[in-house]
Amino acid sequence: MKNRRNQKIYRLWAHVYDRFMDQPWFRSARQKQVQLAELAPKDQILLVGIGTGLDLPHMPEDIEITGIDLTPEMLNKVESYIDTHQLTLKVMNAENLEFPTQTFDKIFLNLILSVVENPRQALSEAQRVVKSEGSIWIFDKFSRSPTHVGMFRKSLNVLTQTLGTDINRSIEEILEGTDLEKVYDEPVLGGAYRIIQLKKS
């Protein structure tokens, strides 16, 4: 997965993304994650890879949200939420967050660690800009086995990578070398996806 290639893929996805990803089962998982995060008024929130803004309908309007994405065409779809949310949008690479250390109370990386070129670098950047007592929330697909991936899944991944996502990444491997620990990890959508909460150890 290369960032420049991803930009091209998601420039095309921007026009039809919601048709595929704004389905009831995805909405329920996003809503559950936001409820678990217990967002408080005036919280500083970072949505890494905000995409077309599908997390925003589940978030309260009294928090301050910064949304970043590598693809301007995706961000253009988010602008309709500016009237209802305290929202700042920036074109930015998840692997190079242009924010001071310890800026945000909570950071969401939803469907992003399976997409970015270097997921460990993206997570390391999230670790840097989250506050000491803050938390990082992830909703994504990961391989159930960090050490073995079957031939069917390997073959399927060839297709999914052409669509802009890698289904064979392991959150356990991505966490190696970080100072983050899992404090919540729940399979959702039949186990194909997980909701994960990380905190600084």
Secondary structure as UniProt FT lines:
FT   HELIX           3..13
FT   TURN            14..16
FT   HELIX           17..21
FT   HELIX           24..37
FT   TURN            41..42
FT   STRAND          44..48
FT   TURN            51..52
FT   TURN            54..55
FT   HELIX           56..58
FT   TURN            61..62
FT   STRAND          64..69
FT   HELIX           72..78
FT   HELIX           79..81
FT   TURN            82..84
FT   STRAND          86..91
FT   TURN            94..95
FT   STRAND          104..110
FT   TURN            113..115
FT   HELIX           119..129
FT   STRAND          130..140
FT   HELIX           151..162
FT   TURN            163..164
FT   TURN            167..168
FT   HELIX           171..175
FT   TURN            176..177
FT   STRAND          180..188
FT   HELIX           189..191
FT   STRAND          193..200
//
